[in-house]
Amino acid sequence: MYHDLKPMYWWSSIKREITNYVAKRLMQNIKSLQGLSLSTKNKDSIWVIVDKLTRFAYFIPVRIDYSLQKLAKLYISEIVRLHGVPLSIISDRDPRFTS
């Protein structure tokens, strides 16, 4: 975003302000593909996590019967470890993610 705006605009704190703006709006979209054939590691679903800012997608093989606690640990080890904690998460309303 900074590189897109840099040729058109300038002020002394442009880079810092754009970085803060983007950081506050980071979101991730989480969906699940279920009912697949079992893989060699007994995974039958794919957990799809998309960074809405960069549109980068992660495809994580999981089992349909994973608990919310197991999914949370997997999320931390696969996503949070790389990018930090997102400011918001958009879910496909899977019953495990709604109260």
MDTraj code that builds the backbone (N, CA, C; nanometers):
import mdtraj as md
import numpy as np

residues = "MET TYR HIS ASP LEU LYS PRO MET TYR TRP TRP SER SER ILE LYS ARG GLU ILE THR ASN TYR VAL ALA LYS ARG LEU MET GLN ASN ILE LYS SER LEU GLN GLY LEU SER LEU SER THR LYS ASN LYS ASP SER ILE TRP VAL ILE VAL ASP LYS LEU THR ARG PHE ALA TYR PHE ILE PRO VAL ARG ILE ASP TYR SER LEU GLN LYS LEU ALA LYS LEU TYR ILE SER GLU ILE VAL ARG LEU HIS GLY VAL PRO LEU SER ILE ILE SER ASP ARG ASP PRO ARG PHE THR SER".split()
xyz = np.array([
    [0.0826, -0.1182, 0.0000],
    [0.0000, 0.0000, 0.0000],
    [0.0875, 0.1252, 0.0000],
    [0.1934, 0.1219, 0.0797],
    [0.2856, 0.2354, 0.0854],
    [0.3437, 0.2644, -0.0525],
    [0.3872, 0.1588, -0.1211],
    [0.4492, 0.1772, -0.2526],
    [0.3482, 0.2261, -0.3566],
    [0.2213, 0.1947, -0.3383],
    [0.1179, 0.2444, -0.4293],
    [0.0927, 0.3935, -0.4092],
    [0.0972, 0.4386, -0.2843],
    [0.0676, 0.5786, -0.2538],
    [0.1892, 0.6699, -0.2650],
    [0.3066, 0.6144, -0.2488],
    [0.4302, 0.6942, -0.2465],
    [0.4471, 0.7838, -0.3700],
    [0.4213, 0.7367, -0.4928],
    [0.4393, 0.8248, -0.6090],
    [0.3390, 0.9409, -0.6153],
    [0.2249, 0.9262, -0.5486],
    [0.1203, 1.0280, -0.5593],
    [0.1155, 1.1249, -0.4415],
    [0.1613, 1.0787, -0.3231],
    [0.1484, 1.1597, -0.2020],
    [0.2777, 1.1571, -0.1229],
    [0.2974, 1.2603, -0.0428],
    [0.4125, 1.2621, 0.0467],
    [0.3822, 1.3486, 0.1677],
    [0.4171, 1.3023, 0.2847],
    [0.4265, 1.3796, 0.4072],
    [0.5258, 1.3069, 0.4958],
    [0.5757, 1.3717, 0.5957],
    [0.6909, 1.3197, 0.6710],
    [0.6653, 1.1853, 0.7386],
    [0.5441, 1.1579, 0.7794],
    [0.5165, 1.0331, 0.8517],
    [0.4314, 0.9359, 0.7690],
    [0.4384, 0.9450, 0.6385],
    [0.3511, 0.8637, 0.5525],
    [0.3685, 0.7143, 0.5764],
    [0.4926, 0.6675, 0.5851],
    [0.5161, 0.5237, 0.5991],
    [0.4603, 0.4714, 0.7316],
    [0.4841, 0.5439, 0.8403],
    [0.4362, 0.5021, 0.9722],
    [0.2836, 0.5020, 0.9771],
    [0.2217, 0.6047, 0.9225],
    [0.0758, 0.6139, 0.9262],
    [0.0091, 0.5053, 0.8416],
    [0.0660, 0.4748, 0.7271],
    [0.0105, 0.3682, 0.6442],
    [0.0278, 0.2337, 0.7127],
    [0.1437, 0.2114, 0.7730],
    [0.1677, 0.0869, 0.8459],
    [0.0666, 0.0703, 0.9585],
    [0.0416, 0.1755, 1.0349],
    [-0.0570, 0.1693, 1.1434],
    [-0.1976, 0.1446, 1.0894],
    [-0.2323, 0.2097, 0.9801],
    [-0.3645, 0.1926, 0.9196],
    [-0.3861, 0.0475, 0.8768],
    [-0.2885, -0.0073, 0.8071],
    [-0.3001, -0.1446, 0.7585],
    [-0.3051, -0.2427, 0.8748],
    [-0.2214, -0.2227, 0.9762],
    [-0.2175, -0.3137, 1.0910],
    [-0.3517, -0.3186, 1.1629],
    [-0.4224, -0.2083, 1.1691],
    [-0.5516, -0.2044, 1.2379],
    [-0.6621, -0.2721, 1.1575],
    [-0.6388, -0.2933, 1.0296],
    [-0.7430, -0.3491, 0.9445],
    [-0.7138, -0.4897, 0.8955],
    [-0.6134, -0.5528, 0.9511],
    [-0.5830, -0.6897, 0.9114],
    [-0.6967, -0.7814, 0.9536],
    [-0.7429, -0.8605, 0.8619],
    [-0.8495, -0.9557, 0.8906],
    [-0.8124, -1.0883, 0.8268],
    [-0.8680, -1.1918, 0.8801],
    [-0.8498, -1.3222, 0.8189],
    [-0.9855, -1.3869, 0.8021],
    [-1.0015, -1.4535, 0.6924],
    [-1.1255, -1.5217, 0.6601],
    [-1.1004, -1.6713, 0.6762],
    [-1.1853, -1.7391, 0.7499],
    [-1.1656, -1.8811, 0.7774],
    [-1.2834, -1.9600, 0.7218],
    [-1.2528, -2.0610, 0.6414],
    [-1.3549, -2.1503, 0.5874],
    [-1.3059, -2.2927, 0.6019],
    [-1.3962, -2.3858, 0.5837],
    [-1.3605, -2.5264, 0.5967],
    [-1.4230, -2.6058, 0.4829],
    [-1.3422, -2.6902, 0.4186],
    [-1.3919, -2.7839, 0.3176],
    [-1.3991, -2.9194, 0.3845],
    [-1.5172, -2.9802, 0.3858],
    [-1.5364, -3.1040, 0.4611],
    [-1.5815, -3.2169, 0.3702],
    [-1.5727, -3.3389, 0.4228],
    [-1.6231, -3.4557, 0.3525],
    [-1.5309, -3.5083, 0.2442],
    [-1.4024, -3.4822, 0.2552],
    [-1.3063, -3.5323, 0.1571],
    [-1.2666, -3.6751, 0.1910],
    [-1.2051, -3.7440, 0.0972],
    [-1.1523, -3.8779, 0.1240],
    [-1.0379, -3.8665, 0.2236],
    [-1.0225, -3.9683, 0.3076],
    [-0.9149, -3.9661, 0.4065],
    [-0.7795, -3.9664, 0.3377],
    [-0.6901, -3.8801, 0.3861],
    [-0.5535, -3.8782, 0.3347],
    [-0.4730, -3.9868, 0.4049],
    [-0.3480, -4.0010, 0.3674],
    [-0.2624, -4.1015, 0.4320],
    [-0.2397, -4.0693, 0.5789],
    [-0.2602, -3.9433, 0.6172],
    [-0.2453, -3.9041, 0.7577],
    [-0.3812, -3.8888, 0.8257],
    [-0.4844, -3.9507, 0.7682],
    [-0.6204, -3.9514, 0.8242],
    [-0.6827, -3.8128, 0.8373],
    [-0.6543, -3.7250, 0.7451],
    [-0.7183, -3.5931, 0.7420],
    [-0.8314, -3.5998, 0.6401],
    [-0.9498, -3.5491, 0.6773],
    [-1.0641, -3.5564, 0.5869],
    [-1.1226, -3.4202, 0.5513],
    [-1.0560, -3.3129, 0.5942],
    [-1.1042, -3.1777, 0.5674],
    [-0.9851, -3.0858, 0.5432],
    [-1.0139, -2.9724, 0.4814],
    [-0.9113, -2.8701, 0.4622],
    [-0.9622, -2.7419, 0.5251],
    [-0.8825, -2.6860, 0.6132],
    [-0.9142, -2.5592, 0.6776],
    [-0.8492, -2.4511, 0.5934],
    [-0.9293, -2.3619, 0.5355],
    [-0.8786, -2.2568, 0.4481],
    [-0.8785, -2.1257, 0.5255],
    [-0.7621, -2.0644, 0.5360],
    [-0.7478, -1.9369, 0.6064],
    [-0.6907, -1.8368, 0.5068],
    [-0.7616, -1.7247, 0.4869],
    [-0.7207, -1.6250, 0.3883],
    [-0.6946, -1.4924, 0.4581],
    [-0.5779, -1.4343, 0.4328],
    [-0.5462, -1.3001, 0.4806],
    [-0.6140, -1.2029, 0.3842],
    [-0.7116, -1.1269, 0.4317],
    [-0.7902, -1.0396, 0.3454],
    [-0.7083, -0.9241, 0.2883],
    [-0.6000, -0.8861, 0.3541],
    [-0.5176, -0.7765, 0.3039],
    [-0.4316, -0.8218, 0.1867],
    [-0.3601, -0.9304, 0.2041],
    [-0.2676, -0.9778, 0.1009],
    [-0.3313, -1.0799, 0.0078],
    [-0.4474, -1.1341, 0.0465],
    [-0.5182, -1.2402, -0.0260],
    [-0.4368, -1.3693, -0.0306],
    [-0.3458, -1.3844, 0.0625],
    [-0.2663, -1.5063, 0.0714],
    [-0.3492, -1.6120, 0.1424],
    [-0.3526, -1.7329, 0.0889],
    [-0.4345, -1.8400, 0.1458],
    [-0.3471, -1.9492, 0.2054],
    [-0.3925, -2.0038, 0.3171],
    [-0.3293, -2.1188, 0.3819],
    [-0.4283, -2.2339, 0.3751],
    [-0.3811, -2.3511, 0.3397],
    [-0.4645, -2.4706, 0.3316],
    [-0.4082, -2.5710, 0.4309],
    [-0.4815, -2.5923, 0.5396],
    [-0.4323, -2.6766, 0.6485],
    [-0.5181, -2.8027, 0.6558],
    [-0.4578, -2.9204, 0.6351],
    [-0.5350, -3.0446, 0.6458],
    [-0.5722, -3.0727, 0.7914],
    [-0.6993, -3.1032, 0.8137],
    [-0.7495, -3.1309, 0.9490],
    [-0.8490, -3.2466, 0.9418],
    [-0.8940, -3.2900, 1.0574],
    [-1.0028, -3.3883, 1.0657],
    [-1.1300, -3.3148, 1.1052],
    [-1.2420, -3.3639, 1.0567],
    [-1.3709, -3.3009, 1.0854],
    [-1.4027, -3.3025, 1.2347],
    [-1.3487, -3.4006, 1.3069],
    [-1.3808, -3.4131, 1.4492],
    [-1.2811, -3.3415, 1.5407],
    [-1.1925, -3.2583, 1.4848],
    [-1.1014, -3.1813, 1.5704],
    [-1.1830, -3.0891, 1.6612],
    [-1.1425, -3.0815, 1.7857],
    [-1.2097, -2.9921, 1.8807],
    [-1.1661, -2.8477, 1.8550],
    [-1.2406, -2.7557, 1.9118],
    [-1.2049, -2.6146, 1.9000],
    [-1.0672, -2.5889, 1.9605],
    [-1.0357, -2.6565, 2.0711],
    [-0.9051, -2.6398, 2.1346],
    [-0.7928, -2.6851, 2.0413],
    [-0.8127, -2.7961, 1.9728],
    [-0.7101, -2.8459, 1.8796],
    [-0.6952, -2.7506, 1.7611],
    [-0.8064, -2.6991, 1.7101],
    [-0.8001, -2.6031, 1.6004],
    [-0.7314, -2.4740, 1.6442],
    [-0.7573, -2.4305, 1.7671],
    [-0.6925, -2.3095, 1.8180],
    [-0.5413, -2.3285, 1.8267],
    [-0.4972, -2.4435, 1.8761],
    [-0.3530, -2.4717, 1.8831],
    [-0.2917, -2.4764, 1.7434],
    [-0.3630, -2.5361, 1.6499],
    [-0.3162, -2.5430, 1.5122],
    [-0.3078, -2.4030, 1.4508],
    [-0.4076, -2.3198, 1.4788],
    [-0.4093, -2.1818, 1.4289],
    [-0.2887, -2.1044, 1.4818],
    [-0.2606, -2.1200, 1.6093],
    [-0.1459, -2.0505, 1.6690],
    [-0.0156, -2.0994, 1.6078],
    [-0.0019, -2.2307, 1.5917],
    [0.1244, -2.2843, 1.5399],
    [0.1440, -2.2564, 1.3910],
    [0.0362, -2.2445, 1.3145],
    [0.0493, -2.2252, 1.1697],
    [0.0356, -2.0801, 1.1245],
    [-0.0460, -2.0007, 1.1924],
    [-0.0750, -1.8653, 1.1451],
    [-0.0165, -1.7584, 1.2373],
    [-0.0505, -1.7650, 1.3656],
    [-0.0049, -1.6622, 1.4598],
    [0.1473, -1.6598, 1.4687],
    [0.2100, -1.7754, 1.4616],
    [0.3566, -1.7803, 1.4696],
    [0.4204, -1.7048, 1.3534],
    [0.3548, -1.7010, 1.2387],
    [0.4101, -1.6326, 1.1217],
    [0.3742, -1.4846, 1.1154],
    [0.2502, -1.4495, 1.1549],
    [0.1994, -1.3148, 1.1308],
    [0.1535, -1.2399, 1.2554],
    [0.1532, -1.3042, 1.3702],
    [0.0995, -1.2407, 1.4895],
    [-0.0515, -1.2583, 1.4963],
    [-0.1110, -1.2054, 1.6002],
    [-0.2550, -1.2195, 1.6232],
    [-0.3298, -1.1182, 1.5367],
    [-0.4274, -1.1625, 1.4557],
    [-0.5032, -1.0679, 1.3731],
    [-0.5969, -0.9845, 1.4598],
    [-0.6332, -0.8683, 1.4095],
    [-0.7254, -0.7826, 1.4832],
    [-0.8688, -0.8318, 1.4739],
    [-0.9024, -0.9025, 1.3665],
    [-1.0364, -0.9595, 1.3562],
    [-1.0312, -1.0866, 1.2724],
    [-1.1296, -1.1720, 1.2947],
    [-1.1408, -1.2980, 1.2228],
    [-1.2831, -1.3086, 1.1703],
    [-1.2973, -1.3427, 1.0427],
    [-1.4279, -1.3635, 0.9811],
    [-1.4431, -1.5133, 0.9597],
    [-1.5489, -1.5710, 1.0134],
    [-1.5696, -1.7156, 1.0050],
    [-1.6862, -1.7475, 0.9124],
    [-1.6892, -1.8708, 0.8617],
    [-1.8021, -1.9152, 0.7798],
    [-1.9170, -1.9674, 0.8668],
    [-1.9125, -1.9370, 0.9946],
    [-2.0155, -1.9717, 1.0929],
    [-2.0229, -2.1215, 1.1204],
    [-1.9113, -2.1881, 1.1102],
    [-1.9031, -2.3281, 1.1516],
    [-1.9471, -2.3342, 1.2976],
    [-2.0280, -2.4320, 1.3376],
    [-2.0768, -2.4393, 1.4755],
    [-1.9654, -2.4376, 1.5809],
    [-1.8456, -2.4829, 1.5451],
    [-1.7356, -2.4807, 1.6419],
    [-1.6879, -2.3389, 1.6712],
    [-1.7147, -2.2443, 1.5796],
    [-1.6659, -2.1082, 1.5964],
    [-1.7731, -2.0110, 1.6431],
    [-1.8963, -2.0567, 1.6594],
    [-2.0036, -1.9687, 1.7056],
    [-2.0494, -2.0128, 1.8439],
    [-2.0990, -1.9178, 1.9208],
    [-2.1432, -1.9545, 2.0562],
    [-2.2931, -1.9620, 2.0655],
])
top = md.Topology()
chain = top.add_chain()
for i, resn in enumerate(residues, 1):
    res = top.add_residue(resn, chain, resSeq=i)
    for name in ("N", "CA", "C"):
        top.add_atom(name, md.element.get_by_symbol(name[0]), res)
traj = md.Trajectory(xyz[None], top)
